[in-house]
């Protein structure tokens, strides 16, 4: 493969990758997510957006694409849009997604210092957690999706939240 890649996300430990172009000689535009099968050496799916992609997360059942002020959730098997969520200005592409059990997604909320947690189960459950007074710098979720860690931009606090589906 020739050309620059700006974002790479692997589906667990298999041959499927989500690729976004980047750099001076990008392979693809920075507003496209290419789903690549490294075993077949070919593109198996493509998602295009009006703005630059900031982050991508993969699960066996969902593809999550983060833009600056929106997060899109697609069903993996057919790339059908399942949800579109508003966020605050998410320049760094903050997102957390679990890898096992029911899908749990965490993204910055539209209000500074808050995180929106969405469960994709039979019924969609959503909660907003006031995590920090300032902006959020990082977040991560455990495999089961029942714990969420957040850090503030100030850098003095890391908080762990119990997230119930």
Secondary structure, DSSP 8 states (H G I E B T S, - for coil): --SBEEEEEE-TTSSEEEEEE-STTBSS-TTEEEEEETTTTEEEEEEE-SS---EEEE-SSEEEEE-SSEEEEEETTT--EEEEEE-S--TT--EEE-SSSSEEEEEE-SSTTEEEEEEESSSEEEEEEE--SS-EEEEEE-TTSSEEEEEETTSS-EEEEE---
